[in-house]
Amino acid sequence: MFPYQLPTAIITTLAIVQPQLVIAQDIAQINNIAKNITVKITGYGNGSGVIFERQGNIYSVVTNNHVVPIDTNYEIGTYDGRRYRVISRQEILGLDLAIVQFESSRNYKIATMSDSDKINRLQRIYVAGFPGEQTDIDIISGEIRSIRQEILQNPQPEKGYALIYTNQTLPGSSGGAVLDDQGRLIAINGQAKRDLQTGRDISRGIPISLFLAAKKKPPVLPNNPPAPIIVPPNSVPAPKPIVFFKKAPRLIDAYTTSSNVRVRGATYYFDIQLPEEAAEPLQQIIISQRQGQEEVKFKLDKTVAYVGTHSKKKEQLNIASITQDETNQEIKIVFDSPIPPGTTFTVGIKPNRNPAYDGIYLFGVTAFPAGEKSKGLYLGVGRLHFYRGIS
């Protein structure tokens, strides 16, 4: 698919700034830097990325691997409203990172990278990205909460997510820039959830030092490679292919039948559109609470699903199984028969009662195609608002 190949050598134009005399940039300067170096990536959901290198007219962007998990038609949107086709994609082994490239004769700024090994707890940082469908950049300030040294030493089990910070990021900001108060790139943002025990938002990023170290590692080749092992044909079954949607399903609405706090008998509906171009039927979804002052408990046996939307229900869909992972606040719903492409459907989950605390509650939705090895796709969050004393 991609006619260009990434260079195998370490990129020579990366700028590592040593901390000598540093003067904090003002907010306007931080905004300008973030806007110029951060891009929006579409094609398999929504995500963000950071321009970090230019060779001729070829720009390189670092992002999360989960933003660009497969070879498909991705587009990059820059701050000036232009859109470019991605011409190459390369995963970074052991990290939730990837590099994509686009071609342009225009002059775009390149991120200046700082030494992320010298960052400290409580340091002020800024996260930039493009949540959801929006085309305007979000820049959220916060502080570093902790730096997981065991992940820095052995990044693979956690895919490099060693940096934890208080910035309240939203889906679509994955792959975006984490900047220090000089506007220098110190990490790539990638994960966010609410700790329902403390009520605090937890965001995580991959320090840029891990990215640079991974880029420096040459391929390991033995001096005397062993003779190849000849495997008789058909002696080992071929691995099953990974199944994925060719075009992403859409979470088109979230709705509650009652917005009053503490009410019993409400149902939360999530309307999902599976386009014809998805090319694969949908087998299961996972709904997980991402934000809210209280953890909502559900009556799993009351879960329902219909063809259509919450306001225009048609025939009921049979559900094969419903399970809950209370640790991650996830409900997995597996359909008896896979839902074919071109179908709009709604899933309703029933809480024991509405939360006692008013405010906004966010529920993330992930969809999986049918198949033993299927690649789930995060569709975004459904937003439910609960109030006190409304009629």
Secondary structure, 3 states (H helix, E strand, C coil): CCCCCCCCCCCCCCCEECCCCCCCCCHHHHHHHHHHHEEEEECCCEEEEEEEEEECCEEEEEECCCCCCCCCCCEEECCCCCEEECCEEEEECCCCEEEEEEECCCCCCCCCEECHHHCCCCCEEEEEECCCCCCCCEEEEEEEEEECHHHHHCCHHHCCCCEEECCCCCCCCCCCEEECCCCCEEEEEEEEEEECCCCEEEEEEEEHHHHHHHHHCCCCCCCCCCCCCCCCCCCCCCCCCCECCCCCCEEEEEEECCCECCCCCCCEEEEEEECHHHCCCEEEEEEEEEECCCCCCEEEEEEEEEEEECCEEEEECCEEEEEEECCCCEEEEEEEEEECCCEEEEEEEEECCCCCCCEEEEEEEEEEECCCCECCEEEEEEEEEEECCCC
